[in-house]
Amino acid sequence: AKHSIDIEVYIFSQDNLGKKIINSLIAAQKKNKIKIRLLVDGAGSPFWGGKLVRKLEKYGIKTKVFNPLPWQVWQWRITSTKLPILLSIYHMFMKINCRNHRKSIIIDDKIAYIGSLNVDQRHLSQRNGGQNWRDTAVRISGCNLDSIKQAYNKAWEQNIWQSRIEKIVTSINNKFRLNNNVRRRFQLYRNLLKRM
C-alpha cells in the first residue's frame, strides 16, 4: 500500500495473528504515513477497544465499531453511529441484530480482497497454531472498485438518517452485488435461480 488501507471484518481477535496484523499496520503507517481505517463489528469483536484502540490512534490509525452491543460501554466512543447519546443507546437496542458480516480489504482504491476471512488465529493451519478453519477470499484488481469502496464508506459513516441506506442495493457495473439486507438477499437469490 502506498496511500490507503481500509479493512472491514466481523471478527478481529487479539490473538497472535491479530497482533501480527496490528504490528504490520503500525509499521506501514510509520514508514509511509498511509491512511488506515479499521472497521469491526460489535458482536463479532466484543472486546475491541481499550489499550489496543489507543495504541492504533497513537499511530494515526482510525478504528470504529459497527453497532456495538448496548452494554459494551467501552465501544461507544468509537461507534460508527453518530447520534446524541440517548438516541445512540436506543438505536443500539433497536438494531441489536443488525450486524456487518462483510470482510474486505481495500488497498489504494485499486486492489480489494473480499470473501469470508476474519482476523482470527483459528483460520491458520494446525502447524501454525490454528484450527484449519476454511475460508475463502479473492483478490480483485484492474477494475472499478467504487461499489466496494462505497459500501465500506457507508458502514464506516453509518448515517442512519440517509434514506434507508438508499436501498444499498445497486449492482454497480454488474460486477459486485451488495446484499446488505434480507430482502435484497432474497431478490438476488431469485434472480440467480431465474438466470439458471
Buried (B, 14 or more C-beta within 10 A) or exposed (E): BEEBBBBBBBBBBBBEBBEEBBEEBBEBBEEEEBBBBBBBBBBBBBEBBEEBBEEBEEBEBBBBBBBBBBEBEBBBEBBBBEBEEEEBBEBBEEBBEBBBBBBBBBBBBBBBBBEBBBBBBBBBEEEEEBEEBEEEBEEBEEEEBEBBBBBBBBBBEBBBEEEEBEEBBEBBEEEBBBBBBEEBEEBBEEEEEEEE
